[in-house]
């Protein structure tokens, strides 16, 4: 049997139908992707065109969308500590903003988006100081 080509825009249900039509079994795996929208096919393993025995399993990897992360709690942290924590979470920092924004003693009083908010990885987080 030859693993058929499954278009990226197909759903897992479409992939199951295409594989069953040639005597193969689909197994779903999920992975995040910054380029493939959620619900669409990232890849198959073995890849399309590969020769496999009848009734073999083909892993179909489906996108869960862009990876996400949570904004960390940096309340009462120094700007330096807050920046390190936000960047460690895979986010970028805007600011600091506020009356003491240029001060080495500035303390973070809130972020936007707020702590605990789930955001796409790489998003910007604004930090505001006292």
C-alpha positions as a Markdown table, in Angstrom:
| # | Residue | x | y | z |
|---|---|---|---|---|
| 1 | Unk | 0.0 | 0.0 | 0.0 |
| 2 | Unk | 1.1 | 3.6 | -0.6 |
| 3 | Unk | 0.3 | 6.3 | 1.9 |
| 4 | Unk | -1.9 | 8.8 | 0.1 |
| 5 | Unk | -1.3 | 12.5 | 0.0 |
| 6 | Unk | -3.4 | 14.2 | 2.5 |
| 7 | Unk | -3.8 | 18.0 | 2.0 |
| 8 | Unk | -2.8 | 20.2 | 4.9 |
| 9 | Unk | -6.3 | 21.8 | 4.8 |
| 10 | Unk | -8.0 | 18.5 | 5.4 |
| 11 | Unk | -9.4 | 17.7 | 8.9 |
| 12 | Unk | -8.5 | 14.5 | 10.8 |
| 13 | Unk | -11.9 | 13.1 | 9.7 |
| 14 | Unk | -10.9 | 13.6 | 6.0 |
| 15 | Unk | -7.6 | 12.0 | 6.7 |
| 16 | Unk | -9.2 | 8.9 | 8.3 |
| 17 | Unk | -11.5 | 8.5 | 5.2 |
| 18 | Unk | -8.5 | 8.8 | 2.8 |
| 19 | Unk | -6.4 | 6.3 | 4.7 |
| 20 | Unk | -9.3 | 3.8 | 5.2 |
| 21 | Unk | -10.1 | 4.0 | 1.5 |
| 22 | Unk | -6.7 | 2.4 | 0.8 |
| 23 | Unk | -6.7 | -0.1 | 3.7 |
| 24 | Unk | -4.7 | 1.9 | 6.3 |
| 25 | Unk | -5.6 | 3.0 | 9.8 |
| 26 | Unk | -5.2 | 6.6 | 11.1 |
| 27 | Unk | -3.8 | 7.4 | 14.5 |
| 28 | Unk | -4.1 | 11.0 | 15.7 |
| 29 | Unk | -1.3 | 13.0 | 17.2 |
| 30 | Unk | -1.5 | 16.7 | 18.1 |
| 31 | Unk | 1.1 | 19.4 | 18.0 |
| 32 | Unk | 1.2 | 23.2 | 18.1 |
| 33 | Unk | 2.2 | 25.1 | 15.0 |
| 34 | Unk | 2.7 | 28.8 | 14.2 |
| 35 | Unk | 2.1 | 28.2 | 10.5 |
| 36 | Unk | -0.7 | 25.6 | 10.3 |
| 37 | Unk | -4.1 | 26.7 | 11.6 |
| 38 | Unk | -5.7 | 24.6 | 14.4 |
| 39 | Unk | -7.5 | 21.5 | 13.1 |
| 40 | Unk | -5.5 | 21.2 | 9.9 |
| 41 | Unk | -3.0 | 18.5 | 9.1 |
| 42 | Unk | 0.7 | 19.2 | 9.8 |
| 43 | Unk | 2.1 | 15.9 | 8.6 |
| 44 | Unk | 1.7 | 12.1 | 8.3 |
| 45 | Unk | 4.2 | 9.4 | 9.4 |
| 46 | Unk | 5.1 | 7.5 | 7.3 |
| 47 | Unk | 5.0 | 10.4 | 4.8 |
| 48 | Unk | 2.7 | 10.4 | 1.7 |
| 49 | Unk | 4.1 | 8.2 | -1.0 |
| 50 | Unk | 5.7 | 5.7 | 1.4 |
| 51 | Unk | 5.1 | 2.0 | 0.9 |
| 52 | Unk | 3.5 | 0.2 | 3.9 |
| 53 | Unk | 1.9 | -3.1 | 4.5 |
| 54 | Unk | -1.9 | -3.4 | 4.2 |
| 55 | Unk | -3.8 | -2.3 | 7.4 |
| 56 | Unk | -0.7 | -0.4 | 8.8 |
| 57 | Unk | -1.2 | 2.6 | 11.1 |
| 58 | Unk | -0.4 | 6.0 | 9.8 |
| 59 | Unk | 0.1 | 8.8 | 12.4 |
| 60 | Unk | -1.7 | 12.0 | 11.3 |
| 61 | Unk | -0.4 | 15.0 | 13.2 |
| 62 | Unk | -3.1 | 17.7 | 13.6 |
| 63 | Unk | -2.3 | 21.3 | 14.5 |
| 64 | Unk | -3.6 | 22.6 | 17.8 |
| 65 | Unk | -2.7 | 26.1 | 16.6 |
| 66 | Unk | 0.0 | 28.4 | 17.8 |
| 67 | Unk | 1.7 | 27.5 | 21.1 |
| 68 | Unk | 0.5 | 29.5 | 24.1 |
| 69 | Unk | 1.9 | 30.4 | 27.5 |
| 70 | Unk | 0.7 | 32.2 | 30.6 |
| 71 | Unk | 1.7 | 35.7 | 31.7 |
| 72 | Unk | 3.7 | 35.1 | 34.9 |
| 73 | Unk | 3.0 | 36.8 | 38.2 |
| 74 | Unk | 5.6 | 39.7 | 38.5 |
| 75 | Unk | 3.6 | 41.8 | 41.0 |
| 76 | Unk | 6.1 | 43.7 | 43.3 |
| 77 | Unk | 9.1 | 42.4 | 41.3 |
| 78 | Unk | 11.8 | 44.8 | 40.2 |
| 79 | Unk | 11.7 | 45.7 | 36.5 |
| 80 | Unk | 14.8 | 43.6 | 36.0 |
| 81 | Unk | 13.2 | 40.5 | 37.7 |
| 82 | Unk | 9.9 | 41.0 | 35.9 |
| 83 | Unk | 11.6 | 41.3 | 32.5 |
| 84 | Unk | 13.6 | 38.1 | 33.1 |
| 85 | Unk | 10.4 | 36.2 | 34.2 |
| 86 | Unk | 8.3 | 37.4 | 31.3 |
| 87 | Unk | 11.1 | 36.6 | 28.7 |
| 88 | Unk | 11.6 | 33.2 | 30.3 |
| 89 | Unk | 7.9 | 32.5 | 29.6 |
| 90 | Unk | 8.6 | 33.1 | 25.9 |
| 91 | Unk | 7.1 | 36.6 | 25.9 |
| 92 | Unk | 8.4 | 40.0 | 25.0 |
| 93 | Unk | 8.4 | 43.1 | 27.3 |
| 94 | Unk | 7.0 | 46.5 | 26.6 |
| 95 | Unk | 7.9 | 49.3 | 29.0 |
| 96 | Unk | 8.2 | 49.9 | 31.8 |
| 97 | Unk | 5.5 | 52.5 | 31.9 |
| 98 | Unk | 4.7 | 54.7 | 34.9 |
| 99 | Unk | 5.9 | 57.5 | 37.1 |
| 100 | Unk | 9.2 | 55.7 | 38.1 |
| 101 | Unk | 9.8 | 54.0 | 34.8 |
| 102 | Unk | 13.4 | 55.2 | 34.6 |
| 103 | Unk | 14.2 | 54.3 | 38.2 |
| 104 | Unk | 16.3 | 51.3 | 39.2 |
| 105 | Unk | 14.1 | 50.9 | 42.2 |
| 106 | Unk | 10.9 | 50.8 | 40.2 |
| 107 | Unk | 8.5 | 48.0 | 41.3 |
| 108 | Unk | 6.0 | 46.4 | 38.9 |
| 109 | Unk | 2.4 | 47.0 | 40.0 |
| 110 | Unk | 0.6 | 45.4 | 37.1 |
| 111 | Unk | 0.9 | 43.9 | 33.6 |
| 112 | Unk | -1.2 | 44.0 | 30.5 |
| 113 | Unk | -2.3 | 41.4 | 29.8 |
| 114 | Unk | -2.7 | 40.4 | 33.4 |
| 115 | Unk | -0.9 | 37.6 | 35.3 |
| 116 | Unk | -2.3 | 34.2 | 34.5 |
| 117 | Unk | -3.7 | 35.2 | 31.2 |
| 118 | Unk | -3.1 | 32.6 | 28.4 |
| 119 | Unk | -1.5 | 34.3 | 25.4 |
| 120 | Unk | 0.2 | 33.2 | 22.2 |
| 121 | Unk | 3.9 | 32.6 | 22.7 |
| 122 | Unk | 5.9 | 35.6 | 21.6 |
| 123 | Unk | 3.2 | 38.1 | 22.6 |
| 124 | Unk | 4.1 | 41.4 | 24.2 |
| 125 | Unk | 3.4 | 42.1 | 27.8 |
| 126 | Unk | 3.4 | 45.7 | 29.1 |
| 127 | Unk | 4.8 | 46.3 | 32.6 |
| 128 | Unk | 3.6 | 49.2 | 34.7 |
| 129 | Unk | 5.6 | 50.5 | 37.7 |
| 130 | Unk | 4.8 | 52.5 | 40.8 |
